[in-house]
Amino acid sequence: MLLVLRVVFAVIAIGFSVYVLISDSNEPEQFPYMLFFLGALMLVVEISELKANPDDPKLKAKRKTNAIMSFFTSAFLFFVSVYLFFNYVS
């Protein structure tokens, strides 16, 4: 289930990115949506890192560190997405 969500969010985010690059538009209407799906992707990565249960304690600590970094990244992306949505789209 998490793998499917990861792929779906990645495809949507890449689709928005490619659209912005191809359209050559300087209008930032697509940026909040692109950042929202990137934040959702990082949140799914964080959940999958926390659910992984390796036997090696060093690897478990590394996965926990990666999960914490993914959480902060997704929180930052959600914040920027909401900020841009209210400033540019509204």
C-alpha positions in Angstrom: 0.0 0.0 0.0 2.8 2.5 0.9 4.6 1.6 -2.3 1.6 2.3 -4.4 1.1 5.7 -2.6 4.8 6.5 -3.1 4.6 5.8 -6.8 1.3 7.8 -7.2 2.6 10.8 -5.4 5.9 10.7 -7.3 4.2 10.5 -10.7 1.8 13.4 -9.8 4.7 15.6 -8.6 6.8 14.8 -11.6 3.8 15.5 -13.9 3.4 18.9 -12.4 7.1 19.6 -12.7 7.3 18.6 -16.3 4.2 20.6 -17.1 5.7 23.7 -15.6 9.0 23.1 -17.5 7.2 22.5 -20.8 4.6 25.3 -20.6 7.2 28.0 -20.0 4.8 29.9 -17.9 6.0 32.3 -15.3 2.7 32.1 -13.4 3.2 30.2 -10.1 -0.3 28.6 -9.9 1.0 25.0 -10.2 3.8 25.4 -7.5 1.6 24.9 -4.4 0.1 21.7 -5.9 3.5 20.4 -6.9 4.9 21.1 -3.4 1.9 19.6 -1.7 2.4 16.3 -3.6 6.1 16.4 -2.9 5.3 16.8 0.8 2.8 13.9 0.7 5.6 11.8 -1.0 8.0 12.6 1.8 5.4 11.8 4.4 4.8 8.3 2.8 8.6 7.8 2.8 8.7 8.7 6.5 6.0 6.2 7.3 7.6 3.5 5.3 11.0 4.2 7.1 9.3 3.9 10.5 7.5 0.7 9.6 10.7 -1.0 8.4 12.0 -3.3 11.1 15.6 -4.3 10.5 17.5 -6.6 12.8 20.7 -4.6 12.9 20.5 -1.8 15.6 22.7 0.5 13.6 20.5 0.2 10.6 17.4 0.8 12.8 18.9 4.0 14.2 19.8 5.1 10.6 16.2 4.4 9.5 14.8 6.4 12.4 17.1 9.3 11.6 15.9 9.2 7.9 12.3 9.1 9.1 12.7 12.2 11.2 14.4 14.1 8.4 11.6 13.1 6.0 9.1 14.3 8.5 10.7 17.7 8.8 11.0 18.0 5.1 7.4 17.1 4.5 6.3 19.6 7.2 8.3 22.3 5.5 6.9 21.4 2.1 3.3 21.5 3.4 4.0 24.9 5.1 5.4 26.4 1.9 2.6 24.8 -0.2 -0.1 26.4 2.0 1.8 29.7 2.1 2.0 29.8 -1.7 -1.6 28.7 -2.1 -2.9 31.6 -0.1 -0.6 34.1 -1.7 -0.7 33.2 -5.4 -3.8 31.2 -6.0 -6.3 33.1 -3.9 
